[in-house]
């Protein structure tokens, strides 16, 4: 490309250069991330980044206008190339997405993005777009001044011809210049920019808690380079990305990106997926209503089976509330919301369900109740309709007992809240067909979710790993550690909330029920907690009752003052003995130990998929790369040694798994294939 640009720069007869893509749906999707992933020295990264910067400088310095004709993904390095052009044209087709998402990989735009964006959209808006990694549609990009015009896909050739005529008549520059947004007048004053910078950093730290350095680095580069020459600014950008790209955080985030891309192409089945046009949901609580929304949001007709018109109204209100949030962010109009809501219907009997392609059951975690639902619907549904359960812990094969068509029955475990949590665990029963698996995997992707197939086992994957973590937190509280001490330690580690806050959020009664199921399946390594039983007896069910480990009755939760009465302090200095390191290791190593057993048993295909499931299903800190990548970073020898110490102190539940012991002996890691 550099050679081509150098060549055409000498062609004095040229009047303009249009840059287009021959690929469908893509302008340029960005630089090759493997270049960053595989670079291990600052020299490698600097050379790679400098080359990109110089090529785009060549484009910017051409003696004639350059026009980026954007139709499809224009991300990262793709947008930075477009920013180096004189003008930008974008289609308003849904596949056109424009943005600089580099912070999601732990780096920043390194080919001039921090330097060329703010003169177009303003200082504050440029920081916002880069720090949030936002991806814009053509119309929104036009509104912000990022592109100069937005047209329907079929009009791109006409717009190109129009630009040619206006370039030849020398009227285009003045026409475009008059519409450009550019820097706001107040952003040119240093005190105002200082305030914008301060507020931006404050906002970033509130969201990231200092775990992600890339957004702060973006703000620093933009602040320090403002008003400097192009080359000075690009040098600052280059130095900043070089430091970021060599951090474990960036390497971890890049690895998660590749796992995510791999999962997009996974079908987990040799079968053929069928298209779902009409879905039905039984159970209209928070989960059922959320799943109904996820189906409806993809323009699938949804029919709700409800007990009464009142419960239907409550379900409609929950679905509508999710749409209101989207409308508030200006991603949907009121008319679009109304059209979607028109596709949600309900019935108190079985009328109309014979047309459904897909039935999702989301009633209470009760085997008898669930089987009653399946028995009643099996005679109503067409023989080809798929039946799925949102169970979080009950065996799919046992739920399918008595069904005439168990081959069409499958588990689809969504996570709460459905509109925000991207993971869906797909669980096949003994008789589930390959076509059924292929269909629900395809449907999950259509719903905007990431499906991961897991083997049938108690708790499946995520809950099996998460429940020992929550259980250990309640045991540490019972022994004398404070609620604040436990939650603060795990929050500072990077978990989205402390484990006791999570118990309150999920529901103390729900936690106890699932804990009992897993204890029955796995024995003492998943001990039940008498604390939860006592809390239920007191009516402390967490957020839904107003009291749990915390008092949720006021705007800001505070620790339930009476919860301390449930502690069993056998030693005066119990809280001091349970220091930060003990709390952290007892909680996190419990998860690693159980996760390793899940891999050994083939519950999930590999450590990479397990890590993605834990990041997406529990919010395990992405900057650590996932649970097993964190184990690798500590070293398997360290994990095994620490588990053995905890085993001696706290019991057999900390006994290292056979697979961890074997990996330690052979010097293996999870991310080099382990010994599985």
Buried (B, 14 or more C-beta within 10 A) or exposed (E): EEEEBEEEBEEEEEEBBBBBBEEEBBBBBBBEBEBBBEBEEEEBBBEBBBEBBEBBBBBBEBEBBBBBBBBBBBBBBBBBBBBBBBBBBBBBBEBBBBBBBBBBBBBBBBBBBBBBBBBBBBBBBBBBBBBBBBBBBBBBBBBBBBBBBBBEBEBBEEBBEBBBEBBEEEEBEEEBEEEEBEBBEBBEEEEBBEEBBEEBBEBBBEEBEEBBBBBBBBBBBBBBBBEEEBEEBBBBBBBBBBBBBBBEBBBBBBBBBEBBEEBEEBBBBEBEBBEBEBBBBBBBBBBBBBBBBBBBBBEBBBBBBBEEEEBBEBBBEBBBEBBEEBBEEEEBEEEEBEEBBEBBEBBEEEEBBEEBBBBBBBBEBEEEEBBEBBEEBBEBBEEEBBBBBBBBBBBBBBBBEEBEBBBBBBBBBBBBEBBEBBBBBBBBBEBBBBBBBBBBBBBBBBBEBBBBBBBBBBBBBBBBBBBBBBBBBBBBBBBBBBBBBBBBBBBBBBBEBBBBBBBBBBBBBBBBBBBBBBBEBBEEBBBBBBBBBBBBEBEBBBBBBBBBBBBBEEEEBEBBEEBEEBBEEEEEEBBEEBEEEBBBBBBBBBBBBBBBBBBBEEBBBBBBBBBBBBBBBBBBBBBBBBBBBBBBBBEBEEBBEBBBBBBEEBEEBBBBBEBBBBBBEEEBBBBEEBBB
